Every structure is written in C-alpha cells, then in structure tokens.
C-alpha cells in the first residue's frame, strides 16, 4: 500500500514519540455503550467486499471529463461531521492552459470507474469556473472559521473536514485509566458514501505487525475525533485488541 509523504513523516515522528503522549485521566467516551461494536463480533467481510480505501482513492485516482479526457488528479475527500462524503477535491486545468485549479465536485455528481481507476466529473473547460475552490478555503484552519463555498451555507461548527486531516493522526485507546498512543491512522475505509472503518498501524511496542481496521467512531457528539484534533480515540482498551486480525489490502476488492 503506497504511503503519502506526510504519512511517512508522521510514522517517523510516532516512532520517536513517548508511548503515552497524554497520560492521566482522559474524558470518558461520550459514545453510548450500545453503539460500540464488540471487537469479538467485528469482521472485515463487508469491508473487503464493498469498501474503498480513501488513501488509494486520493493517491491513485485520475480525473476525467464527460468525454473521457484526463483533466487532472484527485486531491482530497470532503466529509461532513457525520462522516458522509460531501464532495471530492481535484486539481484540474493543465490541458486547458488555465493553470492548476482546485475544484470541489459534489459527491452525487461524480462517477467512479473502478476498472480504470478513474473518477468522471461533469467539468469542461467552459464550466470549470462553476466548481472553483480557493486553495486557502481548502485549508483546515480556514474551514474551521467560515463556510466552505459549495459545501455549506452556514458556519461550520462542527465543520466539514478533509480525509487527509485524520490520516496520520495518533490513534489512542485506554490502558487502565490512561489514554495511550496505540499507533497512527493510516487510512479510512469508505463504504456506501461514508467512513465505515479506520485503519490503524500499531506501534511496534505493542508487538503488532501490519494494519488493523476498527469501526469508525467520529465527529458527532465529540465521539472519537473532531476536526483539527491530532488524536483519534477509540472506545476500546488494550485487552480488547486481541480479537482483531490483520487487515489485508490485497483482499480489498476496490
């Protein structure tokens, strides 16, 4: 599985960081116990059959116009606070001699051509301005303070967020009453237009090799993670993790 440069830097930082970057009592998880998926019942079957790697989608998907001409590359995925895909962000325009232009395309207007690793968007040289997105607006610190054109007409609090904001964050869980850095978030698995699972690469100190995928607990009610936080907190304890097998990207169908 290819890694982005930013993820490599995070991996290096994680290896050098203390095992428990924030020890002591952490806030109790606001997730209702009834909503927590027991790991002894959690399987990868549906993820393998229907899931899509956000990392692969961003890194490898090409973007084409309605005629089938390649016009650019994927840049990111924008999600709402519930973890549902709102739009994709792409960089297009080189073939039209207009310079590199960031565009935001509503999710319902894109077509994923799985066999050719391509996303088809309804953008032409004549309509590209209709999908324009200021790179400064694309930045997370700006998104926290104002509406994002084409995504939301009101102040975003909680706000829309980019998939790459979570990828690379520390993944924490409980060891007794402490929150410890278990590893880092290396990917998100998307299913039916929303985040279904978070892929974690555990710290070698825990003796785990490879990746593990866990149920997604995200933004609503402060559960798990909020945009801008460097930590993704899972509602599990160290002793729960023996139930989870290695996540094999080779078994992912898309």
One Martini backbone bead per residue (centre of mass of N, CA, C, O) as a GRO file, in nm:
protein
  254
    1UNK     BB    1   0.089   0.040   0.029
    2UNK     BB    2   0.093   0.350  -0.043
    3UNK     BB    3   0.256   0.642   0.075
    4UNK     BB    4   0.252   0.939   0.199
    5UNK     BB    5   0.468   1.172   0.298
    6UNK     BB    6   0.319   1.258   0.559
    7UNK     BB    7   0.306   0.968   0.677
    8UNK     BB    8   0.609   0.926   0.703
    9UNK     BB    9   0.655   1.154   0.904
   10UNK     BB   10   0.465   1.042   1.120
   11UNK     BB   11   0.608   0.777   1.167
   12UNK     BB   12   0.868   0.902   1.273
   13UNK     BB   13   0.740   1.059   1.507
   14UNK     BB   14   0.614   0.815   1.653
   15UNK     BB   15   0.875   0.657   1.714
   16UNK     BB   16   0.981   0.912   1.900
   17UNK     BB   17   0.750   0.898   2.078
   18UNK     BB   18   0.581   0.862   2.335
   19UNK     BB   19   0.362   0.625   2.416
   20UNK     BB   20   0.233   0.849   2.621
   21UNK     BB   21   0.141   1.163   2.548
   22UNK     BB   22  -0.143   1.136   2.730
   23UNK     BB   23  -0.166   1.109   3.037
   24UNK     BB   24  -0.417   1.012   3.226
   25UNK     BB   25  -0.713   1.142   3.252
   26UNK     BB   26  -0.968   1.097   3.041
   27UNK     BB   27  -1.233   1.130   2.873
   28UNK     BB   28  -1.517   1.004   2.856
   29UNK     BB   29  -1.696   0.839   2.647
   30UNK     BB   30  -1.989   0.946   2.464
   31UNK     BB   31  -2.044   0.673   2.379
   32UNK     BB   32  -2.271   0.455   2.358
   33UNK     BB   33  -2.257   0.132   2.448
   34UNK     BB   34  -2.463   0.032   2.223
   35UNK     BB   35  -2.263   0.156   1.980
   36UNK     BB   36  -2.048  -0.052   2.043
   37UNK     BB   37  -1.838  -0.263   1.882
   38UNK     BB   38  -1.759  -0.571   1.926
   39UNK     BB   39  -1.460  -0.725   1.842
   40UNK     BB   40  -1.575  -1.028   1.844
   41UNK     BB   41  -1.783  -0.928   1.585
   42UNK     BB   42  -1.567  -0.810   1.404
   43UNK     BB   43  -1.548  -0.777   1.048
   44UNK     BB   44  -1.418  -0.766   0.696
   45UNK     BB   45  -1.616  -0.858   0.477
   46UNK     BB   46  -1.750  -0.586   0.379
   47UNK     BB   47  -1.495  -0.431   0.330
   48UNK     BB   48  -1.379  -0.614   0.109
   49UNK     BB   49  -1.640  -0.605  -0.082
   50UNK     BB   50  -1.712  -0.258  -0.050
   51UNK     BB   51  -1.460  -0.111   0.001
   52UNK     BB   52  -1.268   0.208   0.019
   53UNK     BB   53  -0.971   0.358  -0.016
   54UNK     BB   54  -0.881   0.676   0.052
   55UNK     BB   55  -0.581   0.673  -0.017
   56UNK     BB   56  -0.612   0.553  -0.300
   57UNK     BB   57  -0.812   0.757  -0.414
   58UNK     BB   58  -0.618   1.003  -0.387
   59UNK     BB   59  -0.346   0.885  -0.521
   60UNK     BB   60  -0.472   0.717  -0.799
   61UNK     BB   61  -0.691   0.890  -0.907
   62UNK     BB   62  -0.832   0.995  -1.190
   63UNK     BB   63  -0.945   1.272  -1.398
   64UNK     BB   64  -1.245   1.311  -1.593
   65UNK     BB   65  -1.437   1.396  -1.840
   66UNK     BB   66  -1.722   1.327  -2.022
   67UNK     BB   67  -1.524   1.232  -2.276
   68UNK     BB   68  -1.248   1.095  -2.128
   69UNK     BB   69  -1.057   1.316  -2.045
   70UNK     BB   70  -0.780   1.403  -1.893
   71UNK     BB   71  -0.767   1.675  -1.623
   72UNK     BB   72  -0.652   1.520  -1.353
   73UNK     BB   73  -0.639   1.509  -0.988
   74UNK     BB   74  -0.660   1.399  -0.690
   75UNK     BB   75  -0.673   1.543  -0.342
   76UNK     BB   76  -0.964   1.493  -0.192
   77UNK     BB   77  -1.196   1.451   0.088
   78UNK     BB   78  -1.521   1.555   0.179
   79UNK     BB   79  -1.672   1.574   0.504
   80UNK     BB   80  -1.897   1.540   0.733
   81UNK     BB   81  -1.961   1.501   1.069
   82UNK     BB   82  -2.082   1.198   0.990
   83UNK     BB   83  -1.886   1.082   0.746
   84UNK     BB   84  -1.993   1.200   0.483
   85UNK     BB   85  -1.979   1.247   0.156
   86UNK     BB   86  -1.970   1.557  -0.024
   87UNK     BB   87  -1.680   1.572  -0.172
   88UNK     BB   88  -1.441   1.638  -0.423
   89UNK     BB   89  -1.094   1.705  -0.474
   90UNK     BB   90  -0.936   1.873  -0.752
   91UNK     BB   91  -0.678   1.897  -1.004
   92UNK     BB   92  -0.709   2.119  -1.277
   93UNK     BB   93  -0.628   2.255  -1.632
   94UNK     BB   94  -0.371   2.192  -1.803
   95UNK     BB   95  -0.521   2.123  -2.084
   96UNK     BB   96  -0.639   2.445  -2.083
   97UNK     BB   97  -0.440   2.675  -2.000
   98UNK     BB   98  -0.524   2.773  -1.671
   99UNK     BB   99  -0.407   2.621  -1.470
  100UNK     BB  100  -0.410   2.524  -1.163
  101UNK     BB  101  -0.727   2.389  -1.030
  102UNK     BB  102  -0.948   2.393  -0.777
  103UNK     BB  103  -1.206   2.150  -0.716
  104UNK     BB  104  -1.558   2.102  -0.625
  105UNK     BB  105  -1.739   1.790  -0.620
  106UNK     BB  106  -2.015   1.652  -0.586
  107UNK     BB  107  -2.072   1.329  -0.517
  108UNK     BB  108  -2.339   1.293  -0.700
  109UNK     BB  109  -2.152   1.393  -0.971
  110UNK     BB  110  -1.991   1.135  -0.964
  111UNK     BB  111  -1.786   0.876  -1.132
  112UNK     BB  112  -1.680   0.550  -1.065
  113UNK     BB  113  -1.413   0.382  -1.245
  114UNK     BB  114  -1.281   0.106  -1.131
  115UNK     BB  115  -1.120  -0.035  -1.373
  116UNK     BB  116  -0.957   0.266  -1.428
  117UNK     BB  117  -0.906   0.458  -1.195
  118UNK     BB  118  -1.167   0.665  -1.226
  119UNK     BB  119  -1.299   1.001  -1.231
  120UNK     BB  120  -1.605   1.136  -1.324
  121UNK     BB  121  -1.674   1.470  -1.432
  122UNK     BB  122  -1.883   1.773  -1.492
  123UNK     BB  123  -1.616   1.898  -1.652
  124UNK     BB  124  -1.526   2.185  -1.833
  125UNK     BB  125  -1.388   2.457  -1.968
  126UNK     BB  126  -1.670   2.614  -1.936
  127UNK     BB  127  -1.734   2.497  -1.612
  128UNK     BB  128  -1.498   2.518  -1.402
  129UNK     BB  129  -1.586   2.781  -1.244
  130UNK     BB  130  -1.832   2.636  -1.093
  131UNK     BB  131  -1.596   2.455  -0.914
  132UNK     BB  132  -1.446   2.644  -0.755
  133UNK     BB  133  -1.149   2.647  -0.524
  134UNK     BB  134  -0.993   2.785  -0.276
  135UNK     BB  135  -0.703   2.693  -0.128
  136UNK     BB  136  -0.761   2.846   0.141
  137UNK     BB  137  -1.034   2.702   0.195
  138UNK     BB  138  -0.900   2.413   0.204
  139UNK     BB  139  -0.800   2.487   0.466
  140UNK     BB  140  -0.859   2.398   0.791
  141UNK     BB  141  -0.848   2.676   0.939
  142UNK     BB  142  -1.067   2.802   0.755
  143UNK     BB  143  -1.298   2.595   0.787
  144UNK     BB  144  -1.344   2.662   1.094
  145UNK     BB  145  -1.446   2.984   1.031
  146UNK     BB  146  -1.607   2.904   0.763
  147UNK     BB  147  -1.754   2.874   0.489
  148UNK     BB  148  -1.796   2.640   0.218
  149UNK     BB  149  -1.810   2.661  -0.094
  150UNK     BB  150  -2.054   2.415  -0.186
  151UNK     BB  151  -2.108   2.284   0.122
  152UNK     BB  152  -2.195   2.549   0.299
  153UNK     BB  153  -2.407   2.822   0.429
  154UNK     BB  154  -2.283   2.780   0.710
  155UNK     BB  155  -2.141   2.760   0.987
  156UNK     BB  156  -1.876   2.534   1.084
  157UNK     BB  157  -2.018   2.388   1.388
  158UNK     BB  158  -1.938   2.157   1.298
  159UNK     BB  159  -1.723   2.060   1.039
  160UNK     BB  160  -1.586   2.014   0.768
  161UNK     BB  161  -1.364   1.753   0.627
  162UNK     BB  162  -1.063   1.598   0.563
  163UNK     BB  163  -0.920   1.301   0.520
  164UNK     BB  164  -0.618   1.411   0.567
  165UNK     BB  165  -0.663   1.499   0.866
  166UNK     BB  166  -0.669   1.202   0.989
  167UNK     BB  167  -0.444   1.113   0.839
  168UNK     BB  168  -0.180   1.064   1.085
  169UNK     BB  169  -0.305   1.028   1.339
  170UNK     BB  170  -0.342   0.946   1.647
  171UNK     BB  171  -0.405   0.636   1.809
  172UNK     BB  172  -0.622   0.582   2.084
  173UNK     BB  173  -0.625   0.418   2.407
  174UNK     BB  174  -0.683   0.218   2.684
  175UNK     BB  175  -0.473   0.199   2.989
  176UNK     BB  176  -0.681   0.185   3.192
  177UNK     BB  177  -0.675   0.540   3.264
  178UNK     BB  178  -0.516   0.568   3.006
  179UNK     BB  179  -0.400   0.743   2.727
  180UNK     BB  180  -0.267   0.582   2.438
  181UNK     BB  181  -0.036   0.531   2.183
  182UNK     BB  182  -0.099   0.283   1.947
  183UNK     BB  183  -0.080   0.472   1.682
  184UNK     BB  184  -0.183   0.524   1.338
  185UNK     BB  185  -0.358   0.674   1.090
  186UNK     BB  186  -0.359   0.532   0.749
  187UNK     BB  187  -0.682   0.504   0.703
  188UNK     BB  188  -0.989   0.494   0.515
  189UNK     BB  189  -1.304   0.328   0.496
  190UNK     BB  190  -1.532   0.323   0.236
  191UNK     BB  191  -1.904   0.312   0.253
  192UNK     BB  192  -2.174   0.428   0.115
  193UNK     BB  193  -2.054   0.734   0.141
  194UNK     BB  194  -1.874   0.647   0.401
  195UNK     BB  195  -1.732   0.599   0.700
  196UNK     BB  196  -1.650   0.270   0.841
  197UNK     BB  197  -1.325   0.277   0.877
  198UNK     BB  198  -1.014   0.249   1.065
  199UNK     BB  199  -0.677   0.249   0.989
  200UNK     BB  200  -0.417   0.091   1.181
  201UNK     BB  201  -0.078   0.141   1.287
  202UNK     BB  202   0.092  -0.007   1.509
  203UNK     BB  203   0.297  -0.003   1.753
  204UNK     BB  204   0.571  -0.200   1.809
  205UNK     BB  205   0.534  -0.217   2.126
  206UNK     BB  206   0.270  -0.421   2.076
  207UNK     BB  207   0.351  -0.652   1.853
  208UNK     BB  208   0.238  -0.546   1.592
  209UNK     BB  209   0.156  -0.640   1.252
  210UNK     BB  210   0.049  -0.417   1.056
  211UNK     BB  211  -0.292  -0.389   1.008
  212UNK     BB  212  -0.593  -0.229   1.145
  213UNK     BB  213  -0.951  -0.247   1.164
  214UNK     BB  214  -1.196  -0.008   1.275
  215UNK     BB  215  -1.450   0.126   1.388
  216UNK     BB  216  -1.621   0.419   1.335
  217UNK     BB  217  -1.555   0.708   1.551
  218UNK     BB  218  -1.654   1.035   1.545
  219UNK     BB  219  -1.785   1.350   1.560
  220UNK     BB  220  -2.034   1.308   1.703
  221UNK     BB  221  -2.039   1.425   2.023
  222UNK     BB  222  -1.713   1.383   2.035
  223UNK     BB  223  -1.650   1.116   1.903
  224UNK     BB  224  -1.306   1.026   1.885
  225UNK     BB  225  -1.332   1.295   1.681
  226UNK     BB  226  -1.204   1.616   1.568
  227UNK     BB  227  -1.146   1.869   1.385
  228UNK     BB  228  -0.790   1.925   1.446
  229UNK     BB  229  -0.717   1.677   1.580
  230UNK     BB  230  -0.439   1.451   1.666
  231UNK     BB  231  -0.675   1.256   1.780
  232UNK     BB  232  -0.785   0.909   1.782
  233UNK     BB  233  -1.043   0.772   1.977
  234UNK     BB  234  -1.095   0.461   2.115
  235UNK     BB  235  -1.350   0.247   2.279
  236UNK     BB  236  -1.085   0.090   2.392
  237UNK     BB  237  -0.880  -0.164   2.513
  238UNK     BB  238  -0.607  -0.349   2.511
  239UNK     BB  239  -0.762  -0.624   2.577
  240UNK     BB  240  -0.948  -0.607   2.305
  241UNK     BB  241  -0.732  -0.650   2.051
  242UNK     BB  242  -0.705  -0.969   2.012
  243UNK     BB  243  -0.963  -0.989   1.805
  244UNK     BB  244  -0.787  -0.854   1.578
  245UNK     BB  245  -0.702  -0.870   1.260
  246UNK     BB  246  -0.537  -0.845   0.985
  247UNK     BB  247  -0.522  -0.608   0.734
  248UNK     BB  248  -0.584  -0.685   0.382
  249UNK     BB  249  -0.545  -0.520   0.086
  250UNK     BB  250  -0.571  -0.771  -0.110
  251UNK     BB  251  -0.894  -0.809  -0.023
  252UNK     BB  252  -0.964  -0.552  -0.162
  253UNK     BB  253  -1.180  -0.490  -0.431
  254UNK     BB  254  -1.129  -0.141  -0.455
   0.00000   0.00000   0.00000
